[in-house]
Amino acid sequence: MLYRRFGKTELQMPVFSCGGMRYQYKWQDVPMAEVPADSHANLEATIRRAVDLGINHIETARGYGSSERQLGMILPKLPRDHLIVQTKIGPSEDPAEFTANFEDSLGRLRLDDVDLLGLHGLNNDETLEQAIRPGGCLAAARRLQQRGLVRHVGFSTHAPLDVLLRAVTHEADGGFDYVNLHWYYIFQHNWPAIEAATQRDMGVFIISPSDKGGRLYDPPQRLIELCRPLHPMAFNDLFCLWHQQVHTLSLGAARPSDFDLHVEVLEAINRLDELLPPIIQRLHQAWVEAVGEQLADPFDLGLPGCDEAPGGLNLPVILWLRGLARAYDMETYARGRYNLLGNAGHWFPGNNAAEAETMDLAQLEDHPVIGSQLRSLLIETHEMLGGAAVARQSRQG
């Protein structure tokens, strides 16, 4: 295994982390008595396989259903000094509630402390304010640190870049020691936040590069061809790790074998300058051919956010998903994300283009790039990707 210094925490972090949101029994919090023996045995085998591979960072969250309780049956059996354990707790309006939730999670994990505590889901102004206001949840987390229950404090986020940068650059109460965020080949818009985190010597943890990064465990043939000689998942791993500012990638393993391909890619870690540029060039060319130079980066068009856009449209995301489907044949991934719009709250905000034919788009008619074609682009995207509404995993059975 390869390790990188996790910023100011000084932890030697494996470049792959064992994320805890796919191997648990249920997305609902259920008592251990309801967890089937075979399901729990699979979770234990997955954890032991990770540790055997040198993936000693075990990451979970209070919101991951039965994950914490199940891990509490396993982690105490393993050498604590060799583990880096992270859990995440969502912020609350009342910091005392946040503290109580953490103490309950620590009990579920059956540990005396955790190495990393993340404030979970600082996704918008409201949740960020709950965290960083004077006397808020960040201050509460620092008190937990003073009690010896937490070693380092960070945050996880699905936020738009402006909110993300406010969190990264926050300084009161010691600021944050690390960040969990989305960034991978198909979504590089958050790079300024990684740069800002690097300037502050923060640890950088990439959330879900293989799933949210494109369902790369089940790639379309078009993407396979564009990424040769690498598997698309291997390419994405290596692309992320090519950037030394990135310290670890979360692998949401559902079974022990899910680590295999990821670990194999480390054999190519010294050949990145040879392997990656031709693939990146092909991917970029395919994107431009599919959507045109003007729409090459839909996140850089100056479009209004979903709070200000007509009908609450998440315009950059809609155009991005259209591009993924057209350029790389990633329709399954794009359709799943597209139909999540309108159903995921601040975790994936805004609406899709279901009402595009009749929507008043007058405020965007003068946009210099897409004003005249916006309605047709939205209608085309909805015809291509529209379908049954999709719920976030944590709301599913």
C-alpha positions as CSV (number, residue, x, y, z in Angstrom):
1,M,0.0,0.0,0.0
2,L,1.1,3.6,-0.7
3,Y,0.6,6.2,2.1
4,R,0.5,9.9,2.0
5,R,0.8,12.5,4.9
6,F,-2.8,13.6,5.6
7,G,-2.0,17.3,6.0
8,K,-1.7,18.8,9.4
9,T,-3.1,15.7,11.1
10,E,0.3,14.1,10.4
11,L,-1.5,10.8,9.9
12,Q,0.1,8.4,7.3
13,M,-3.0,7.8,5.3
14,P,-3.4,5.0,2.8
15,V,-4.2,6.3,-0.7
16,F,-7.3,4.1,-0.6
17,S,-9.8,4.3,2.3
18,C,-12.4,1.7,3.3
19,G,-15.6,3.7,3.0
20,G,-18.5,2.4,5.1
21,M,-21.7,3.1,3.1
22,R,-22.1,-0.1,0.9
23,Y,-21.2,-3.1,3.0
24,Q,-23.7,-2.5,5.8
25,Y,-26.9,-4.5,6.1
26,K,-29.4,-1.6,5.8
27,W,-29.6,2.2,5.2
28,Q,-31.9,2.3,8.2
29,D,-30.5,2.1,11.8
30,V,-31.5,-1.3,13.0
31,P,-30.4,-3.2,16.1
32,M,-27.7,-5.9,15.6
33,A,-30.3,-8.6,16.4
34,E,-31.9,-7.8,13.0
35,V,-28.7,-8.0,11.0
36,P,-28.5,-11.4,9.2
37,A,-25.4,-13.5,10.0
38,D,-24.3,-13.7,6.4
39,S,-24.6,-10.0,5.9
40,H,-22.5,-9.3,9.0
41,A,-19.9,-11.9,8.0
42,N,-19.5,-10.2,4.7
43,L,-18.9,-6.9,6.4
44,E,-16.3,-8.4,8.7
45,A,-14.6,-10.1,5.8
46,T,-14.5,-6.8,3.9
47,I,-12.9,-5.0,6.8
48,R,-10.3,-7.7,7.4
49,R,-9.4,-7.8,3.7
50,A,-8.9,-4.0,3.7
51,V,-6.6,-4.2,6.8
52,D,-4.7,-7.1,5.2
53,L,-4.1,-4.9,2.2
54,G,-2.8,-2.0,4.3
55,I,-6.0,0.0,4.0
56,N,-6.2,0.8,7.7
57,H,-8.5,3.9,7.3
58,I,-12.0,2.8,8.2
59,E,-14.5,5.5,7.4
60,T,-18.2,5.5,8.3
61,A,-21.0,7.9,9.4
62,R,-23.9,8.0,11.8
63,G,-26.2,8.4,8.8
64,Y,-25.0,5.1,7.2
65,G,-27.7,2.9,8.6
66,S,-26.4,-0.1,10.5
67,S,-22.8,0.6,9.6
68,E,-21.6,2.0,12.9
69,R,-23.3,-0.7,15.0
70,Q,-21.8,-3.5,12.8
71,L,-18.4,-2.0,12.8
72,G,-18.6,-1.9,16.6
73,M,-18.7,-5.7,16.5
74,I,-15.4,-5.8,14.6
75,L,-13.2,-2.9,15.3
76,P,-12.5,-3.8,18.9
77,K,-11.1,-7.1,17.6
78,L,-8.4,-5.3,15.5
79,P,-5.2,-3.6,16.7
80,R,-6.4,-0.1,17.6
81,D,-3.0,1.5,17.2
82,H,-2.9,0.4,13.5
83,L,-6.3,1.8,12.6
84,I,-7.4,5.2,11.5
85,V,-11.1,5.4,12.3
86,Q,-13.4,8.2,11.0
87,T,-17.1,8.8,11.6
88,K,-19.2,11.7,10.6
89,I,-22.0,13.5,12.4
90,G,-24.4,15.9,10.8
91,P,-24.5,19.4,12.3
92,S,-27.5,20.5,14.4
93,E,-29.0,23.8,15.4
94,D,-28.3,22.8,19.0
95,P,-24.6,21.8,19.5
96,A,-25.6,19.8,22.5
97,E,-27.6,17.5,20.2
98,F,-24.5,17.2,17.9
99,T,-22.4,16.2,21.0
100,A,-25.0,13.7,22.1
101,N,-25.2,12.1,18.7
102,F,-21.4,11.8,18.6
103,E,-21.3,10.2,22.0
104,D,-23.9,7.7,20.9
105,S,-22.0,6.9,17.7
106,L,-18.8,6.4,19.8
107,G,-20.8,3.9,21.9
108,R,-22.0,2.1,18.7
109,L,-18.4,1.8,17.5
110,R,-17.3,0.5,20.9
111,L,-14.2,2.6,20.8
112,D,-12.7,5.0,23.3
113,D,-12.0,7.6,20.7
114,V,-12.0,8.2,16.9
115,D,-9.0,9.6,14.9
116,L,-11.2,11.7,12.6
117,L,-14.6,13.3,13.3
118,G,-16.2,14.9,10.2
119,L,-19.1,17.3,10.4
120,H,-21.3,15.6,7.8
121,G,-23.0,17.3,5.0
122,L,-22.0,21.0,5.1
123,N,-23.8,21.4,1.9
124,N,-25.4,24.8,2.0
125,D,-25.4,28.1,3.9
126,E,-27.7,26.7,6.6
127,T,-25.7,23.6,7.5
128,L,-22.4,25.5,7.2
129,E,-23.7,28.2,9.6
130,Q,-24.8,25.5,12.1
131,A,-21.2,24.3,12.1
132,I,-19.1,27.5,12.1
133,R,-21.2,30.1,14.0
134,P,-19.7,31.1,17.4
135,G,-20.5,28.3,19.8
136,G,-21.7,26.0,17.0
137,C,-21.0,22.4,16.1
138,L,-17.3,23.0,15.2
139,A,-16.8,24.5,18.6
140,A,-18.5,21.5,20.1
141,A,-16.3,19.1,18.1
142,R,-13.2,20.9,19.4
143,R,-14.5,20.4,23.0
144,L,-14.7,16.7,22.2
145,Q,-11.1,16.9,21.0
146,Q,-10.1,18.5,24.3
147,R,-11.8,15.6,26.1
148,G,-9.6,13.1,24.2
149,L,-12.6,11.6,22.3
150,V,-11.5,13.0,18.9
151,R,-8.1,13.5,17.5
152,H,-8.8,15.6,14.4
153,V,-11.8,17.5,13.1
154,G,-12.8,17.9,9.5
155,F,-16.0,18.1,7.4
156,S,-17.6,16.3,4.4
157,T,-19.5,18.2,1.8
158,H,-21.5,18.0,-1.4
159,A,-21.7,21.8,-1.5
160,P,-21.4,24.2,-4.4
161,L,-17.9,25.7,-4.7
162,D,-18.6,29.0,-3.0
163,V,-19.9,27.3,0.1
164,L,-17.1,24.8,0.0
165,L,-14.5,27.5,-0.1
166,R,-16.1,29.3,2.9
167,A,-15.8,26.1,4.9
168,V,-12.2,25.4,3.8
169,T,-11.0,28.9,4.6
170,H,-12.9,29.2,7.9
171,E,-10.4,30.0,10.7
172,A,-12.4,30.4,14.0
173,D,-12.2,27.5,16.5
174,G,-9.1,26.3,14.7
175,G,-10.9,25.9,11.3
176,F,-10.9,22.3,9.9
177,D,-8.1,19.8,9.8
178,Y,-9.3,18.0,6.7
179,V,-12.0,17.9,4.1
180,N,-14.0,15.1,2.4
181,L,-15.2,16.3,-1.0
182,H,-16.1,15.3,-4.6
183,W,-13.5,15.6,-7.2
184,Y,-12.5,13.1,-10.0
185,Y,-12.0,13.1,-13.7
186,I,-15.6,13.8,-14.8
187,F,-16.0,16.5,-12.1
188,Q,-13.0,18.7,-11.6
189,H,-14.9,21.9,-10.7
190,N,-13.9,21.7,-7.0
191,W,-10.2,22.0,-7.7
192,P,-10.0,25.5,-6.3
193,A,-11.1,24.1,-2.9
194,I,-8.4,21.4,-3.0
195,E,-5.9,24.2,-3.7
196,A,-7.2,26.2,-0.8
197,A,-7.1,23.2,1.4
198,T,-3.5,22.5,0.4
199,Q,-2.5,26.0,1.2
200,R,-3.9,25.4,4.7
201,D,-2.2,22.0,5.0
202,M,-5.5,20.2,5.3
203,G,-6.0,16.5,4.6
204,V,-7.9,15.9,1.3
205,F,-10.2,12.9,1.1
206,I,-12.1,12.2,-2.2
207,I,-15.6,10.9,-1.8
208,S,-17.0,8.1,-3.9
209,P,-14.6,8.3,-7.0
210,S,-15.9,5.1,-8.5
211,D,-19.6,5.4,-7.9
212,K,-20.4,9.2,-7.9
213,G,-17.4,9.4,-10.2
214,G,-19.3,7.6,-12.9
215,R,-20.4,4.1,-11.9
216,L,-17.0,3.0,-13.1
217,Y,-17.3,-0.5,-11.8
218,D,-19.8,-1.0,-14.6
219,P,-18.5,1.3,-17.4
220,P,-20.1,1.6,-20.9
221,Q,-18.1,0.2,-23.8
222,R,-17.4,3.7,-25.2
223,L,-15.7,4.7,-22.0
224,I,-13.7,1.4,-21.9
225,E,-12.4,2.2,-25.3
226,L,-11.4,5.7,-24.5
227,C,-9.5,4.7,-21.4
228,R,-7.5,1.9,-22.9
229,P,-5.1,0.4,-21.8
230,L,-6.5,1.1,-18.4
231,H,-9.9,0.1,-17.0
232,P,-12.0,3.3,-16.5
233,M,-11.9,2.8,-12.7
234,A,-8.2,2.3,-12.8
235,F,-7.8,5.4,-14.9
236,N,-9.8,7.5,-12.5
237,D,-7.9,6.3,-9.5
238,L,-4.6,7.1,-11.1
239,F,-5.8,10.5,-12.4
240,C,-6.8,11.5,-8.8
241,L,-3.5,10.2,-7.3
242,W,-1.5,11.9,-10.0
243,H,-2.3,15.0,-8.0
244,Q,-0.2,15.0,-4.9
245,Q,-2.7,17.4,-3.2
246,V,-5.1,14.4,-3.0
247,H,-4.3,12.1,-0.1
248,T,-6.9,9.3,-0.2
249,L,-9.8,8.0,-2.3
250,S,-12.8,6.4,-0.6
251,L,-13.5,2.8,-1.9
252,G,-17.1,2.0,-0.9
253,A,-16.5,-1.7,-0.9
254,A,-19.5,-4.0,-0.7
255,R,-17.5,-7.2,-0.6
256,P,-13.9,-8.2,-0.1
257,S,-13.1,-8.5,-3.8
258,D,-14.1,-4.9,-4.5
259,F,-10.6,-3.8,-3.5
260,D,-8.8,-5.9,-6.0
261,L,-8.7,-3.7,-9.1
262,H,-7.9,-0.6,-7.1
263,V,-4.9,-2.2,-5.4
264,E,-3.6,-3.5,-8.7
265,V,-3.4,0.0,-10.2
266,L,-0.7,0.9,-7.7
267,E,1.7,-1.1,-9.9
268,A,1.4,1.7,-12.5
269,I,1.9,4.6,-10.1
270,N,5.4,5.3,-11.4
271,R,4.1,5.5,-15.1
272,L,1.5,8.1,-14.8
273,D,3.2,10.7,-17.0
274,E,3.3,8.0,-19.7
275,L,-0.1,6.5,-19.3
276,L,-2.5,9.3,-18.5
277,P,-2.0,12.1,-21.0
278,P,-3.1,10.1,-24.1
279,I,-6.2,9.0,-22.3
280,I,-7.0,12.5,-21.1
281,Q,-6.6,13.8,-24.6
282,R,-9.0,11.3,-26.0
283,L,-11.6,11.9,-23.3
284,H,-11.3,15.7,-23.9
285,Q,-11.6,15.3,-27.6
286,A,-14.7,13.1,-27.3
287,W,-16.3,15.6,-25.0
288,V,-15.7,18.6,-27.3
289,E,-16.9,16.7,-30.3
290,A,-20.1,15.7,-28.4
291,V,-21.0,19.1,-26.9
292,G,-18.9,21.7,-28.7
293,E,-16.2,24.1,-27.4
294,Q,-18.7,26.6,-25.9
295,L,-20.2,24.0,-23.6
296,A,-17.0,22.2,-22.8
297,D,-17.3,23.3,-19.1
298,P,-20.9,23.8,-18.1
299,F,-19.8,24.8,-14.6
300,D,-17.9,27.7,-15.9
301,L,-20.7,29.4,-17.9
302,G,-21.8,31.8,-15.2
303,L,-25.2,30.2,-15.0
304,P,-27.4,31.1,-11.9
305,G,-27.5,28.6,-9.1
306,C,-30.7,26.6,-8.5
307,D,-31.8,29.1,-5.9
308,E,-32.0,31.8,-8.6
309,A,-32.6,29.8,-11.8
310,P,-36.1,29.5,-13.2
311,G,-38.0,26.6,-11.8
312,G,-35.1,25.8,-9.5
313,L,-33.2,24.2,-12.4
314,N,-29.7,22.9,-11.6
315,L,-28.5,24.1,-15.0
316,P,-24.8,23.3,-14.8
317,V,-25.5,19.7,-13.6
318,I,-28.2,19.2,-16.3
319,L,-25.8,20.2,-19.1
320,W,-22.9,18.2,-17.5
321,L,-25.1,15.0,-17.4
322,R,-26.1,15.6,-21.0
323,G,-22.4,15.8,-21.9
324,L,-21.5,12.6,-20.1
325,A,-24.3,10.7,-21.9
326,R,-23.4,12.1,-25.4
327,A,-19.6,11.9,-25.1
328,Y,-19.0,8.7,-23.2
329,D,-22.3,6.8,-23.4
330,M,-22.7,7.2,-19.7
331,E,-26.5,7.2,-19.9
332,T,-27.1,4.9,-17.0
333,Y,-25.0,7.1,-14.6
334,A,-26.4,10.3,-16.1
335,R,-30.0,9.1,-15.9
336,G,-29.7,8.1,-12.3
337,R,-28.2,11.4,-11.3
338,Y,-30.7,13.4,-13.4
339,N,-33.7,11.8,-11.9
340,L,-32.3,12.4,-8.4
341,L,-32.6,16.1,-9.0
342,G,-35.7,17.4,-7.1
343,N,-35.5,14.5,-4.6
344,A,-32.3,14.8,-2.7
345,G,-32.5,18.1,-0.8
346,H,-29.2,19.9,-0.2
347,W,-27.2,16.7,-1.0
348,F,-27.9,17.1,-4.7
349,P,-30.0,20.3,-5.1
350,G,-32.2,21.7,-7.7
351,N,-34.7,20.4,-10.2
352,N,-34.4,18.6,-13.6
353,A,-35.8,19.9,-16.8
354,A,-39.2,18.1,-16.8
355,E,-41.1,21.4,-17.2
356,A,-38.7,22.9,-19.8
357,E,-41.2,23.2,-22.6
358,T,-43.4,25.6,-20.7
359,M,-41.0,27.2,-18.3
360,D,-40.3,30.9,-18.4
361,L,-36.7,31.2,-19.3
362,A,-36.7,35.0,-20.1
363,Q,-34.0,35.8,-17.5
364,L,-31.6,33.6,-19.5
365,E,-32.4,34.7,-23.0
366,D,-29.4,37.1,-23.1
367,H,-26.9,34.6,-21.9
368,P,-23.9,35.0,-24.3
369,V,-23.3,31.3,-24.8
370,I,-26.6,29.4,-24.5
371,G,-29.4,32.0,-24.3
372,S,-30.9,31.1,-27.7
373,Q,-30.5,27.3,-27.4
374,L,-31.1,26.7,-23.7
375,R,-34.7,25.5,-24.0
376,S,-33.9,23.1,-26.8
377,L,-30.9,21.8,-24.8
378,L,-33.1,21.2,-21.7
379,I,-35.8,19.5,-23.7
380,E,-33.3,17.3,-25.4
381,T,-31.7,16.3,-22.1
382,H,-35.0,15.5,-20.5
383,E,-36.1,13.3,-23.5
384,M,-32.7,11.5,-23.2
385,L,-32.5,11.1,-19.4
386,G,-35.9,11.7,-17.9
387,G,-37.6,8.8,-16.1
388,A,-38.9,7.8,-12.7
389,A,-37.8,9.8,-9.8
390,V,-34.8,8.5,-7.9
391,A,-34.4,8.7,-4.1
392,R,-31.1,9.1,-2.2
393,Q,-29.8,5.7,-0.9
394,S,-30.3,6.7,2.7
395,R,-34.0,7.1,1.9
396,Q,-34.3,3.7,0.3
397,G,-35.0,0.4,2.0
